[in-house]
Amino acid sequence: MAQTHPTPTPELVAAAPKVLLHDHLDGGLRIPTLIELAADQGYGELPTTDADDLATWFHRGANRRDLPLYLETFAHTVAVMQTAEALERIAYEAAEDLAADGVVYAEIRFAPELHIGAGLTLDEIVEAVHRGFSAAERHGITMRILCTAMRTAARSLEIAELAVRHRDAGVVGFDIAGAEAGYPPTRHLDAFQYCHRENFHITIHAGEAFGPASIWEAIQYCGTERLGHGVRIVDDIDGTTADAELGRLAAYVRDRRIPLELCPTSNVHTGVCETVADHPIGLLKELRFRITVNTDNRLMSNTSMSNEFQALIDHFGYGLDDLRWITINAMKSAFLPFDERLTIINDIIKPRYAELGV
């Protein structure tokens, strides 16, 4: 889509309505909250309790161009997310921060199995997060939960059943995450088959640290509706926009309009590309894949939806019309019921972009 409007100012970017489909709860804590909870809970493993230094530590630690190393930083955030009170607070603050950034709809994912250390049940964990999100909706944001199972563990069916149990109380989908190489999605086939039988939504982390084989399994064996990242689909594309030749998998993904939950800044940090300017999002957008733009881990990658949009403006020359297209793509791809998606698109996103001149 060619740019038809002047380059958006940071003020316009901040004001633009946004939709977020790929963001991890344990990757978006406020630093002061992390420090406070660590002190209250007697957790003494933080590398520093100076807020500025700790933020720098997280950003430097995550920016190591390797997914397993990137994931190491989560030990500290997960450590303080073991009580219902902490989970509810962190969920509320996450939603509050997103709303302040112009996000009108968000699906936030987390792995309940990582939060049982202090004796909470899986149901209590989901209920606490749901309470936090529900309380924050007074800020004008709609919040939903994706329950994630760890692909390196063996509790995926249990987590899928948990997600379905809470489908009428804030949970809209099931996901698997964690180190991708060596842990194919087909290891969790029973969980995905259960979700299909229950008519429940699925997204799968695939095509981030591992290539098209992971994407193929996620789609053809596990029946995913969206691809968490999915950026490595470019490995099945030869050439540039003008002469691109799509392999059969890439063509299938595009033809089926399978949404890609792209996370440009995070992808730089995990080694997918060297800079945002090198990110395949430019090619994928020009080839008209169903792309969405996401933050992944706001703390670790020191980012926000406004920052992600600004990076696309700076490196690819996107205008507000492009941001509107991406935002509507995301809302179309959400796991919210169809009529509710349409309401947000027609009553919130389009009117607010119209106020901005698009």
N, C-alpha and C positions, 0 to 999 in steps of 0.2 A: 504494500500500500504506500503510495508516494506521499510524502509530506506536503500538505497543502496549507499549513498554518505556520506562523512565525515560531521560532524556537521558544518553548515554554520557559517562563521564569521559574526560579525555585518556589516562589509564592504560589504560582499556578499549580505546580507539581504537588505541593503540600495540600492544596485545596481540592485536588482531583479525587473523586471517589475511587476506592481501590478494593480489590477482592483478592484474598489470600487463601490458597489451597494447600500449601506445603510449608508448615512451620512447626517446629518441635517445642513443646512446652518447657522441657529441660534445657533447651538451648536459647531461652529468651528471658532469663531472670534479670531483674535489676541488681546491679552490683551492691548497692547499700542493703537491699533485702537479703542477698546472699550472705553478706558479712554479719548482719544482725541475726539471721536464723542460725548461722554457724555458732555464734556466741551463745545464743539461747539454748541450743541443743548440745553444747559441749563438743562440737566438732572442731578439732584443732589442726586439721590437715591443710587448710588453705595456705597457699604459698606466701601470702601477705594479707594483712587486714587493712592496708591502705587502699582506699577505693580506686584512686587513679592508677596505682601500681598494679592492682589486681585486674583492672580492665585491660591494661597493657599486656599483662601476662596471658590473659585469655586470648586476646587478639593475636599475639605473637605465637602462642602455642598452637592455635588452630591453623595458622598460615604456614603449614609445613608441607604442602603439596602431596599429602598422602592421607587417604581416608581413615585407615586404622589409627594413625597418629592424631588426626583431627578428632576422632571419637574419644581419645584418652581424656580430653579436658572435661568430659561430662561426669567424670567420677565425683567432682566437687559439687556440681549442681544437684545431681541425683542424691548425694549424701544428705542434703538438708531438706529433701522432699519426701520424708518418711512419715509425716503426721498429717492428719486431716486438716488441721489448721494451716499448716504450711502450704499444702496443696491448694486449698481454697484461696489463700492469699495470693499465691503466685499466679493462679489462674485469673483471678480478678485483675491483678496488676498487668498481666499480659494483655487482657482485653482492653483495659484502660489505655495502655500505651498504643495499641493498634488503632483504637478509635481516635486518639489524638493525632495519629498520622493519616487520618482520612479513610481508614479501612471500614467498609460498611458491612462486609461479610467475611468471616474467617472460619476455616476448619483447622483446628489445632490438634496435632497428634502427640501421643505420649504412650509409653509402654508401662501399663499397670504392674507388670511383673517385676519392675525395677523398684517399686515403692512399698514393698511388703516387709522391709527390714525391721520396723518397729511394731509389727503385729497387725497392721491393717489388713482387712480382707480385700480382695480385688474389687468387690462391689462397693465397699466403703471408699476406696480410692477413686473410682469413677464418680461416685456421688459427690465427693468433695470438690473435684474439678468442675463438675456440672454446677454446683452451687456458686462457685466463684464466677463462672462465665455468666450464669443467669443474673447475678447481682450487677454485673458490669453492663448488661444490655441497656441500662438506663442512659448510657452514654451514646446511644444511637447505633450500636453495632449488633449484628446477629452472630452469635458464636455457636459453633458445633464441634463435636469431638470425633476424632478418629482414634480407635484403639489399635495400638501397634503391638505386634509380637516380635520378639527378637529372633532373627533367623538363625542365630548361633545357638539357640536353646531349643527346647522341645515342648513348649507350652502353647503353641499356636492354636490348636483346636480349643483349648480352654479359654484363650483370649478371644477367639472368634465367638464362642458361646457367650462370653461376658458382653461383648459388643452388641450382639443381638438381643440379649436380655435388657439392655438399656436403650434400645432403638427408639423408644417413645420418651426418653428422658435425656435427650441431648446428643446421643451417639448416632452418627450417620454412616460410618464405614469402618472397615477393617484394613489393616496394613501390616506388612512385615518390614523390618529395618535392621541395620547393623552391617557388619563387614560382608560385602557382597561376594567377593571371589572365594570360591570353595564352598559356598552355602547357597546353592541354587534354590529358587522358589519352589521347585517341585518337592523338596524335602517336607513341605508343609501343605501338600496337596489335599489332605483330609480337611484342613481348616478352610481352604478355598471352596471345596465341594460343599461343605456345610453351609457356607455363606450363600452359595448359589441356590441350594435347596430352600433356604430361608428368604430368598429374594432380597438379599442384603448387598450393599455396595462394597466394592473392593478397589483399593489402589495398592500398588506394590512398588517398593524401591527397586528399580531395575535400570540398568544402563547408565549408572553413575561411575562406579569403579570397575565395572566389567562391561563387556561389549554386547553386540547384538544377540549372542546366545542367551544372555540373561533376559533380554527384552522378549525374545521369541518364546522362551519358557513361560514368562509371566503372562503373555497374551494367549498362546495356543494351548498350554496345559492348565494354567491357573485361571484364565478368564478374567484378567484384570480389566477394569474399565478405564483407568488412568495409569500413566507411568510416572512414578516418583522419580523425578529427574528425567530419565529417558534421553539424555543429551547424546549418549553414544550411538543413537540411531544414525548419526552422521557417518559412522563407520560403514554404513551400507549405502552411502551416497558418493558417487564419483563426480568430480567437476565442480564448477561454480554455478551461480544462479542461471547464467545464460545457457550453459550446456550440461546441466546436471543430469546424471543418469541414476535413477533410483533403483536399488536392488528390490527384490520381491518383498522383503520384510518392511523396508522403508515405505514402499508404495502401499503396502497393506495398512500400515499405521496411518499414513496420510489419507488414504481412501476411506478408512473406517472412522476418521476424525477422532482418533484416540488422543486425548489430551496429554500434553507433555508438561509436567510440573517443573519448569526450568528455574534454576536458582543460580544466576550468573556469578555473583560474588562468592558464594560458597563453592561453586565449581572451580574457581581460581584457587581457592584455599585447599581443595582436595586434589588438585593436580590435573583436573580435566583440561584446563587451558592455562596459558601463561598470564593473560590479562583479560579483562572483560571485552576489550576490543577484539580479541581473538576468539571470543565465545561463538559457538555455532548458531546462536539464536538469530543472528543476522541472516544466515543462509536459510534456516528453518522457517523464518517468517516470510522471506521472499518466496519460498516454495509453498507457502500457504499451509503448513502444518498447523494443527490446533495447539498453538503455544499459549502457555500462561507464564506469568513471572511471579517469583516467590522469594522469600527471605531465607528459608531453611532454618538457620540458627542466628537470631538477631544479636545475641551476646557474643558468641564466638566469632562471627564474621563482622561484627561492628556495623550492622546494617539495619535498614528499615525499608518498607515498600517505597517510600519517597526516594531513598538513596538508590534503590534498584532502578527505579524509573529515571532518575537523573543520570545514572551511568549509561542507560540506553540512549538518552538524549545526547549525552556528551560524545559517545563513541559511534553511534549509528545514525545520528541526526533525526531521531524520532520526534514527532510533533504530538500535540494533544490528541489528534485524530488517531494516531497509532496507539497511544495509551488507552484511549477509549475502546478501540478494537480489542486490545489485549484484555482489558477489564471485562468486557462483555463475553469474550471467549471463556474467561475463568468462571463467570457466573453461570454461563450455559453448562459448564462442566462440573459444577458443584453437585454434591449429593443431597441437596435440599430438594423437596418435592417440586415438581415442574411448575405448579401454579405459584409457589412461593418464589422460585427463581425468576419467573416472569415479572412478578410484582416488584422485586428489587431492581431488575433491569429497567422496567418501564416507569416506575415511580420514584426511583432514587438515582440510578446511574445515569440514564439518559438526560433527565432534567438537570442534574448537577453539571454534567458536561456541557449542556446547552447554555447554562449560566456562564460557563467559562469561555463560550464562543465556538463550541464544536457542535 
